[in-house]
Amino acid sequence: MSEIDLFGLRRQFNEDRILLCFNGPISRSLIEEIGNALRNYLQADDALPGAAMDVFGIYIELTQNIRHYVARMGYNERDGSATVVVARDTQGRYVIMAGNLVERDDGERLRQRVVELAAMDKAELKAAYKAQLRQPRDADALSGAGLGLVDVARKSVEPLRARISPTDGEERVFFSLSAVI
């Protein structure tokens, strides 16, 4: 391993206003611990209660979705790693980003769903949320890109952004999602 310039990394985090960053295997207990740290940070940052709840809720939704996907796909620890960043943008808003390796087809389907949601206004998102609530839940269906994603889109003050990045392998890509509060 090459030597890491920790001070340079710190400087980059400060310049990019990164409040929290995690990269590695993600478990239920780790989601909880990072969530507690995030909640404490938001409290110390005097975040408005509504914004703090939304940031925390989106963090939980995105990380739990990653954990469930990784478990369902049976990925090993390396392939099942997640990258999560919570930052502030230049306007002082919170930006929640999360990503992980996914099967190429799953990534494309999810990216397309994000594009559809990003094209909706607040009224359309509300209607989509209500429609999703009314749909019967099929116990055998694979979850994902459902009610939780619509809820994230509703809470975000900007359209969701999704990105697919190629990896060394052909069948998997890195999918990342970004929401702004």
C-alpha positions, 0 to 999 in steps of 0.5 A: 500500500502506498502512503496516504497523505492524511493531511491532504485528504483532510484538506480535500474533505474540508474544501469539499465540505464533506461532513461524513465519509465511509467506504467499506462493507456495510452492516446493520450495526454499522449503519446504526453507528454512522447514523448516530454520528450523523445525527450528532453532527447535524445537532451540533451543526444546528441543522433545522429539525426538518432538514436533519430528519430528512438527511437522516432518513435519506441516509438510512434509506440509501444505506439499507437499500445497499445492504439489502441488495448486497445480501440478496446478490450474495456479494462478498465483502469486497464487492459488497462495500458501499461508499457514503458521503454527506456534505454541504454544498456552496449554498449550505444545503446537505448532499447525501450520496451513496453508491455500490457495485451492482449488476449492469442491468440492475444499475441501468434499470435503477438509473432509468427510474431515477431519470423518471423521478427526476423529471417529475414535479412535486405534485407528480412525485406526491401522486407517484408516492400515493400510487406506490402505497396503494399497490399490493406488495408481492412478497416474492418480488425483488424490492428496490426503486419503489416507495423509498426511492420515491420518498427520497425524490420527494424530500430532495430539493433538487432532482435526484442524480444517478451515475453509473461508472464502469468497473474492471469487470463487464457484468458489474458497474458502480451505481451512485445516487445523490439527493440534496436537502 
